[in-house]
Amino acid sequence: MKKKIILLISVFFLLYGNAFTQVSSTIQDEQIFNQLLCSMVAHKDKTTAELVVMCSKLLMNTPYTAHTLEIEPEHLVVNLREMDCTTFAENCLAIAQTVKTRNPDFDTFSHQLKQIRYRNGQIKGYPSRLHYFSDWIYNNDQKMLVESLSKELVNTPYHKTINFMSKHPNSYPQLKNNTAYIQDLTKIEHQLTRSKLFYIPTEKLESIKHLLQDGDIFGITTNIEGLDIIHVGIIVFKNENVHFMHASTKAEKVILSDITLYKYLSNRKTASGIMLARPL
């Protein structure tokens, strides 16, 4: 009898666990989601990557705003009214995945977003969020939500000591005077530093651009000490050249780049290349 009860409880949480996730959102967020869904649902037979591109273009001109997730205690924040480069990519991927489900509603979208944003899809405080984008790619590859392709395409190791957050705790409100969080993040950083990361150097990008696809999600690697990624975008081909959609700090909104990704990287002294993930 006890085993049956445990089994029933397990099934219940598997089916309805998302209903117990604290979610911050507004009526406007739901309205935006429903508008996106109406535009995209007729195209649900397209690949997830194709739907990511479609969603990214529908979100064109959405205002850029940083730090929209920094709310305590840690819980799922849904914000389609404004976004930064990472939340833009997360929203596009989560909406694309939602469109392909049997029940494409706002709750399903919220569940997909939680799966993408948090380590193993579980919210366990601030450190459980995938803060480092190299970690984001790795964990979402493990969850089979994306496929990490940097190693397959060029097989160039990305040797980097990752420790920016633990070395600059005063830059993060949740880390100030929180020794436990800093310790947790330090462990994550050590694991990332020891892991075998790969990237596509800027100078190799043009030679492999024919292997890239619309909807690929990338993070720009950097020579800044302690950091892995400084910007995130979604690849969109334009006249057979690699451009990208992104939430731009300079334009202060979501835009399609007017220059190629190669030129964008070449023009940034702190950029060294990209890490690449393909939506599944």
N, C-alpha and C positions, 0 to 999 in steps of 0.2 A: 504493500500500500504506500509506504514511504517513497519508494522508487517512482511509483506512478505520479505521486504528488510533485516530486522534484521535476519529473519529465514534463508535466503540465505547466509548471511554473517557468521552466526553460523555454518551452514553446511559446508561452504567453509573452515573455520578454523579447523573444526573437521576432514575433509578429508585431508587438505593440510598444516595444522599447522606445521608439522614437517619440511616442506620445509623451514620455516622461522627460524628454530633453528640454531644458529651458531654452527658449528661443526669443531673441529680441528682433522685432521687425515692426513695420508700420503698415497701415492700410495701403499706402502708396507703393510699398514694396510688392505687396500682393497684386496690385493693379498692374504694375510693370511686368511682373512675372506672367500674368494672364495675357497681357498684350503680346509678349514674346512667344508664349505658347500658341496663341492663335495664329501667329505668323509662321511658326515652325512645325506644328503638328502634322500638317499635310505632307511634310518632307521626312517623316520619321523613318522611312526606308533608306535614307542616306546614311553614310557612315557617321560614327560619332565625331570624327575629325571634321567632316564636312559641315555637320551641325554646329560644331564649335566656331567655325568661320562665319556661318550664317548668324549666329548669336552675337559674335563680336561686332559685326557690321550693324546689327540692329541696335547695339549699345553705343554706336558712334555718337560723340559729343557729350556723353555722360561726364559730369564734372569729376576731376581728379581731387580726391581728398585723402590725406594720410591718416593713419592711426584710428580708423573706424572700428577696429576690433578691440581696442584697449579699454575694456569695461570689466570691472571686478564685481562679484566673483566671475571667473572664467566660464563662459557659456557660449552657445552658438549665436553669432550676430549675422543676420541676413540684411544686407543693405544693397539694393539695386539702384538707389538714387545717386550714389557717389561711391567711388572706389579708387584704390591704388593699383599699382601694376599687378601685384599678386592676387588681390581679391578679384580683379577683373578676369584674370585667367581662371581662377577657381569658379567664379560664377558662370563663365561660358562653358566650362567642362561639366559642371553640375547640371546646368539647364539642358545641355546636349544629351547627357545621360538620362535625364528625367523624361525628355521627349520620347526616348526609345523604350520606356517602361509601359506596362499595361495600365498603370494608374498615374498619369502625368499631372499631378496636382501640386499645390504649394507645399504640403507636408512631405511629399516624395522628394521634391527639390531640396527641402531643408535637410532631409536625411542624407541625400547624396552629397550635399555640401559638407556635412559633418564628417562623412566618410573620407572626403578628400582632404579636409583641413587639419584633421587630428591624427595623431599616431595610432594606427590600427583602428581608426574610426571611433575612438573612445575619448571623451572629455574627462581628463583627470587633472584639472588645474592648468595654470598658465604654461608649465613646461611641456604639456601634452600636445600643444599646438606645434605644427611643423614650421618653426621659425626660419630655419635655414633651408633654402630652396634645393640644395643638393640632397638634403634629408627628405624634402617633399617628394622629389623625383624618386628616390630610392624606396620610400615607404609606399608610395602609390604604385610603383612597379610591383612591389611585393603583394599588394592588394589586387593586382591585375586590373587596375584602372587606367594605367598608362604603361607604355613600354619604353624603358630607358635605352637610347640608341647611340650614345656618344662612343662607347667602347666598340660597338659593332661597326661604326662608320669610319673611325680613324684610329682607334686603339691608342690614344695618347693619354698617359696617366696625368691626373691633376693632383700634384703634390702640394698640399696646403695644410698649414696648422690653422684649424678653425677654433677660434676662442673669443670672437669679438664681443659677444653679449656678456660673457662672464668677466671680461676685462673692462667693460664699460657699463657696469650695472646702473649707474646714475642716469644713463641715457634711456632707461626703460622704467617707467613708473612702478611696474609690478615687481621689479628686482630691487628697488631701493629698500634697504633694511630688511630684506627677506633672504636670509642665509640659506634656507631650505631650497628655495627656487634656484638660487645661484648654484648650489651643490648639484641639483638635478640637471641643470643645463650644462654644467661643467662635465658631467658624465656623458651626456649626449655629444658634446663637442669632442671629447676624447675618442668616442666611438667613431665619429665622422672622420676625425683626423687619421685614425688607424685604418679606416675602410679604404677599399680600392676604388677611388673616384676617377672618372675619365671625362675629358672635354674635347671640344673641337676648336683648336687654335684659330685665331682670326685668319692667319695666312693660309690655312687649309680649307677655309669655308667655300671659296669659289670653285675649287676642284671637286667638291662633293655636293654642290648645290642641286644637281640632278637627282640626288638620293633623298632630298627633303620633300615634304608634302605640305599642302595647305592644311592648316589646323595643328601642325606640330607646335608644341609649347616649348619655349626655350628660356633659360636663365643665362644672363651675361656674367661670365666669370671675371674675376678681378685680381689686380695685384695689390689691392689694399690689404694691409696686414690684418689677419684674423677673420676676414670675410670670405665667403665662397661666391656669392652672387650679389650683384648690385641692381639688376633690373630684370623684368620678366615681360615676355611678349608672345604673340601668336603669329606664326608664319603665314603669309598670304602672298602668293605669286602674282606679279603684275608685269605683263609683257615679258614673261619668261625669266624675270628677275625676282630675287627673294626680297620682298618687303615684309612689313609686319604691322599688326594691330597692337596697340598698347595704350595704357593709361599714362599719358605723358605729363611729367612735372612741368616741363617748359610750356606746353600748350594749355596745361591745366584742364585737360579733358581727354577722352578716348579718341584716338585718331589712327588713320592709316599713314604709316611713315611715307614721307615724300622722297626719301633716299633709300637705297638698298641697305639691307642689314650689314653687308660687308663694309660699306662706306660709313655707316653709323658706328660700327665697332672701331674702324680705323681712325675715326675722328675723336675717339675718347681715350685719353691717356691712361685711364684706370681700367680699361677693358682689355681682356686677354683672349676672349673667345666665347663659346657658348657650351652649355649642357643642353641636351635635347631629349624630349619625351614625346611619344606619339600616343594620342588617346586611343583606347581600345573599346 
